[in-house]
Amino acid sequence: MSAKILKPQAISGFPEWLPEIRAVEQRWLDTIRSCFESYGFTNIETPSVEALDALLAKGETDKEIYVLRRLQADAEEDDSARLGLHYDLTVPFARYTAQHFNALTFPFKRYQMQRAWRGERPQEGRFREFYQCDIDVIAVDTLPLHFDAEMALIIAELLQRLGVAGFQLHVSNRKILAGYVRALGVDDAVAAIRILDKLDKLGSNGVSEALVDGLGIDAARARQLLALGEIKTKDAGFVDRVKQLGAVDPKLEEGLEELAFVMDQLAGLPEGMVVADLSIARGFDYYTGTVYEGRLIDYPGFGSVVSGGRYDDLAGSFIARKLPGVGISLGLSRLFSKLLAEGLIAPARPVPTEILVVLPSEQRRAEATETAATLRRRGYKVELFHAASKLKRQLAYAEKKRIPFVWFPPFDDEGAHEVKDMAAGIQETADPRTWNATEKPVA
Amino acid sequence: MSAKILKPQAISGFPEWLPEIRAVEQRWLDTIRSCFESYGFTNIETPSVEALDALLAKGETDKEIYVLRRLQADAEEDDSARLGLHYDLTVPFARYTAQHFNALTFPFKRYQMQRAWRGERPQEGRFREFYQCDIDVIAVDTLPLHFDAEMALIIAELLQRLGVAGFQLHVSNRKILAGYVRALGVDDAVAAIRILDKLDKLGSNGVSEALVDGLGIDAARARQLLALGEIKTKDAGFVDRVKQLGAVDPKLEEGLEELAFVMDQLAGLPEGMVVADLSIARGFDYYTGTVYEGRLIDYPGFGSVVSGGRYDDLAGSFIARKLPGVGISLGLSRLFSKLLAEGLIAPARPVPTEILVVLPSEQRRAEATETAATLRRRGYKVELFHAASKLKRQLAYAEKKRIPFVWFPPFDDEGAHEVKDMAAGIQETADPRTWNATEKPVA
């Protein structure tokens, strides 16, 4: 063993929590999984790596990819083993669907909760290693709009179940912006939409300036573009407001109808949880219909914690079949670490243990072990203290680890079992085979 | 989007399962977590990477480490960002304990269930990416022997709960071999122990040969060594058998006492689940006391699926405090994939869905949606069919996905709710607010 001491330290961009925070994160992961499964989504887990050419198929994130290399690799081997850590869960899902196409039943509804990696400069809410929680549906040839609404419904329910206050999901449909821009006869449609998408960051004046000065669009058209981008309604009311703007285009019509269907399906959600917001476009190159962007109202500068949308052809890089998909992704590490930094995550107890069984003496070890086993069989999380130390020391251990109950097996042949509720300070006789905690202690 | 189609394919050494197998793996992970927590172990999760010098601190696994490199890294940057994927969970745990030393309460009992990576040549049971499930206890200065017994107890209970037949845990104590070899006056103790450790592979004759011809030990001593290595008892009976061999050494005494304590604590386990096996030594350089090795009786050539032991100083590379530890690790991917290959893992249903709610028509969508929501609120996993297709098609979907119940909301204003048990073929009227599945469908 080396005599040198290495300073153990956090690695920038690779978050790590103390047990009492990790316990909360784990509870979140359980809630997310339970929510996704309640809608019939099935779990898959893909390797951490993909072939590098698969990761580069969309051709735009190459700078962020971590490539693997064996420390002792030979020069020639280095070139053959081109594997990179996945930077999202969409590419792996597309590859998985294509690879296992014949073994899957469509529409294929899957969820995936895994880490992803990007070699970016770390900053608030942006990590090099982070959890993403994704649901996607993929179908052959056509995919009903039903799923576009379901995605929003699930994510809204999930954020409620996680107890995240002030979450708002912005929904739009790319066809609305595309059709409208075409109806106005704007030359550089892509650039115009990209500018409108920044409305929440640049503000109305900023967008106007960028359209007129930057793109050379005339002031009248810029006003018309802005008028569309500023439409935000809590229901399908956006349809009338767009019609009042006068632009006519079949794609625009299609987009309005689709988004109206989605918003109608979401009418049962608490008011303000979902808004139709015609400025948003998201990852411009991928999405072809519905788009989602979820934000925290209280932290407008923080950006999105949820994003997603519909693809016309999700696995097109991997299979010569048309496979439309729609999906939504929760940036778990991003959201969780933000709420943690804002003091909105209450730490859990640092151990799962519900009952500490005291070890009265070495002579009585067998009985104490059996007591612990009995309580464990009954579903309790139980530690047997590790040494026949002074009682004071055993109790101090329970207090330090915030274990809610301490169990005292008989200290001699005449003694009885007793249990102490540490919070209430009450100690009473009890039978390990029948005792019930007044309420199941929280994790 | 690229027009080129990439052939999607499995990456050697990086396992990936279909949904119906992943569901079983997930159930296993749940069982493991539940078992570890029932003994009061707390979860931590560390980053996938560690600083390269931390990974190399023990100086012997350098060939297997995957180093990360940003695809577009500059030459100088490449040298600064020396991060490697962890190859086990022990190094990360040691670093974590040292780094967060002041925030933890000792003895610190943690479990960790994560992937690890090794750039080895893949073969049966050996992957480049694999799940390890570890429990360890670490304490300051001294660590009671209680934990050495608890580790074995937990792993034995776990394998029972997972339903793995023919699992056997071999336990020994390194002090026995070390003391015995010293008592015999063998010169190259390290080499002799290493040979004895291979008794299950080489057999008695092979070990004798290696000791005599390879190491130059005289035949009498080789017989004495072999006599110790061949001792295997289901309880503390090994003590008398060792004493009969006549060797006397204080370290040997200590080891016998420790192992006898551990075996006594395990007396309640089903016979044959744990054996004292004096030939095993395991990762020779690390362990200083108790050692564990778990094997599958039916696959003697497959090697170990569980391993672990006691360290005198677990975090010595990172902190100038003496922190003894004892831990045990289940090679989950290794065990799971072996049982899968042997046909011993029964696939689960490919979806978690318990009830498919039929969509009778677009006109009745609102009621069908509400029916699904009602059932979901009552804890069922429910899919609403995605289109008002012909009934036959909706039923075929349920059959293909092996969804056990199909729910029919009223098809008109006079209709009633009905539910069909797909396995039993029975359909009856039911109220979504009160209906209960005859038995909760299995995953």
Contacts between the chains, C-beta under 8 A, distances in Angstrom:
chain1	res1	chain2	res2	distance
A	1	B	58	7.0
A	1	B	285	7.6
A	1	B	313	7.5
A	1	B	316	5.8
A	1	B	317	7.2
A	2	B	57	5.4
A	2	B	58	7.3
A	2	B	59	6.8
A	2	B	317	5.8
A	4	B	57	7.9
A	4	B	317	7.7
A	5	B	317	7.0
A	5	B	318	6.6
A	5	B	319	6.9
A	5	B	320	5.7
A	6	B	51	7.6
A	6	B	53	5.9
A	6	B	54	5.7
A	6	B	57	6.0
A	6	B	317	5.7
A	6	B	318	5.7
A	7	B	318	7.7
A	8	B	54	7.3
A	8	B	95	4.6
A	8	B	96	7.7
A	8	B	98	4.3
A	8	B	99	3.9
A	8	B	318	4.4
A	8	B	319	7.2
A	9	B	51	7.8
A	9	B	99	6.6
A	10	B	99	7.2
A	11	B	47	6.2
A	11	B	49	6.4
A	11	B	50	7.6
A	11	B	51	6.7
A	11	B	83	6.7
A	14	B	47	3.7
A	14	B	48	7.7
A	14	B	49	6.1
A	15	B	47	7.5
A	16	B	45	7.4
A	16	B	46	5.7
A	16	B	47	5.8
A	16	B	96	7.2
A	17	B	44	7.8
A	17	B	45	7.5
A	18	B	100	6.2
A	18	B	103	5.6
A	18	B	104	7.9
A	19	B	42	4.4
A	19	B	43	7.0
A	19	B	44	5.9
A	19	B	104	7.8
A	19	B	110	7.2
A	22	B	42	7.9
A	22	B	43	5.7
A	22	B	44	5.7
A	22	B	45	5.9
A	23	B	42	7.2
A	23	B	43	6.9
A	25	B	45	7.8
A	26	B	43	6.0
A	37	B	352	4.2
A	37	B	381	5.4
A	38	B	376	5.1
A	38	B	380	7.6
A	38	B	381	5.3
A	38	B	382	6.8
A	39	B	376	7.5
A	39	B	381	7.7
A	39	B	382	7.2
A	39	B	383	6.8
A	40	B	351	5.8
A	40	B	352	6.5
A	40	B	353	3.6
A	40	B	356	7.9
A	40	B	381	6.0
A	40	B	382	6.6
A	40	B	383	3.6
A	40	B	403	7.9
A	41	B	352	7.4
A	42	B	19	4.4
A	42	B	22	7.9
A	42	B	23	7.2
A	42	B	350	6.2
A	42	B	351	4.7
A	42	B	352	6.1
A	43	B	19	7.0
A	43	B	22	5.7
A	43	B	23	6.9
A	43	B	26	6.0
A	43	B	352	7.9
A	44	B	16	8.0
A	44	B	17	7.8
A	44	B	19	5.9
A	44	B	22	5.7
A	45	B	16	7.4
A	45	B	17	7.5
A	45	B	22	5.9
A	45	B	25	7.8
A	46	B	16	5.7
A	47	B	11	6.2
A	47	B	14	3.7
A	47	B	15	7.5
A	47	B	16	5.8
A	47	B	129	5.6
A	48	B	14	7.7
A	48	B	48	7.2
A	48	B	115	6.6
A	48	B	117	7.7
A	48	B	129	6.0
A	49	B	11	6.5
A	49	B	14	6.1
A	49	B	129	7.3
A	50	B	11	7.6
A	51	B	6	7.6
A	51	B	9	7.8
A	51	B	11	6.6
A	52	B	71	7.7
A	53	B	6	5.9
A	54	B	6	5.7
A	54	B	8	7.3
A	57	B	2	5.3
A	57	B	4	7.8
A	57	B	6	6.0
A	58	B	1	7.0
A	58	B	2	7.3
A	59	B	2	6.8
A	62	B	71	5.6
A	62	B	72	6.4
A	63	B	70	7.5
A	63	B	71	6.9
A	63	B	72	4.6
A	64	B	70	7.7
A	64	B	71	7.9
A	65	B	70	7.3
A	65	B	71	4.5
A	66	B	68	4.5
A	66	B	69	6.9
A	66	B	70	6.2
A	66	B	71	7.5
A	67	B	68	7.5
A	67	B	69	5.1
A	67	B	70	7.5
A	67	B	71	5.2
A	68	B	66	4.6
A	68	B	67	7.5
A	68	B	68	6.9
A	68	B	69	7.9
A	68	B	85	7.4
A	68	B	119	7.8
A	69	B	66	6.9
A	69	B	67	5.2
A	69	B	68	7.9
A	69	B	69	5.5
A	70	B	63	7.5
A	70	B	64	7.7
A	70	B	65	7.3
A	70	B	66	6.2
A	70	B	67	7.5
A	70	B	119	4.0
A	71	B	52	7.7
A	71	B	62	5.6
A	71	B	63	6.9
A	71	B	64	7.9
A	71	B	65	4.5
A	71	B	66	7.5
A	71	B	67	5.2
A	71	B	84	6.8
A	71	B	119	7.7
A	72	B	62	6.4
A	72	B	63	4.6
A	73	B	119	7.8
A	83	B	11	6.7
A	84	B	71	6.8
A	85	B	68	7.4
A	95	B	8	4.6
A	96	B	8	7.7
A	96	B	16	7.1
A	98	B	8	4.4
A	99	B	8	3.9
A	99	B	9	6.5
A	99	B	10	7.1
A	100	B	18	6.2
A	103	B	18	5.6
A	104	B	18	7.9
A	104	B	19	7.7
A	105	B	350	6.9
A	105	B	397	7.6
A	105	B	400	4.8
A	105	B	401	5.5
A	107	B	386	6.3
A	109	B	351	7.5
A	109	B	383	7.7
A	110	B	19	7.2
A	115	B	48	6.6
A	117	B	48	7.7
A	119	B	68	7.8
A	119	B	70	4.0
A	119	B	71	7.6
A	119	B	73	7.7
A	129	B	47	5.6
A	129	B	48	6.1
A	129	B	49	7.3
A	144	B	386	4.5
A	144	B	387	4.7
A	146	B	384	7.6
A	146	B	386	4.4
A	146	B	387	6.6
A	147	B	386	6.2
A	150	B	384	7.8
A	265	B	369	7.3
A	268	B	373	8.0
A	285	B	1	7.6
A	313	B	1	7.4
A	316	B	1	5.7
A	316	B	2	7.9
A	317	B	1	7.1
A	317	B	2	5.7
A	317	B	4	7.6
A	317	B	5	7.0
A	317	B	6	5.7
A	318	B	5	6.6
A	318	B	6	5.7
A	318	B	7	7.7
A	318	B	8	4.4
A	319	B	5	6.9
A	319	B	8	7.2
A	320	B	5	5.8
A	350	B	42	6.2
A	350	B	105	6.9
A	351	B	40	5.8
A	351	B	42	4.7
A	351	B	109	7.5
A	352	B	37	4.2
A	352	B	40	6.4
A	352	B	41	7.4
A	352	B	42	6.1
A	352	B	43	7.9
A	353	B	40	3.6
A	356	B	40	7.9
A	369	B	265	7.3
A	373	B	268	7.9
A	376	B	38	5.1
A	376	B	39	7.5
A	380	B	38	7.6
A	381	B	37	5.4
A	381	B	38	5.3
A	381	B	39	7.6
A	381	B	40	6.0
A	382	B	38	6.8
A	382	B	39	7.2
A	382	B	40	6.6
A	383	B	39	6.7
A	383	B	40	3.6
A	383	B	109	7.6
A	384	B	146	7.6
A	384	B	150	7.8
A	386	B	107	6.3
A	386	B	144	4.5
A	386	B	146	4.4
A	386	B	147	6.2
A	387	B	144	4.7
A	387	B	146	6.6
A	397	B	105	7.6
A	400	B	105	4.7
A	401	B	105	5.5
A	403	B	40	7.9
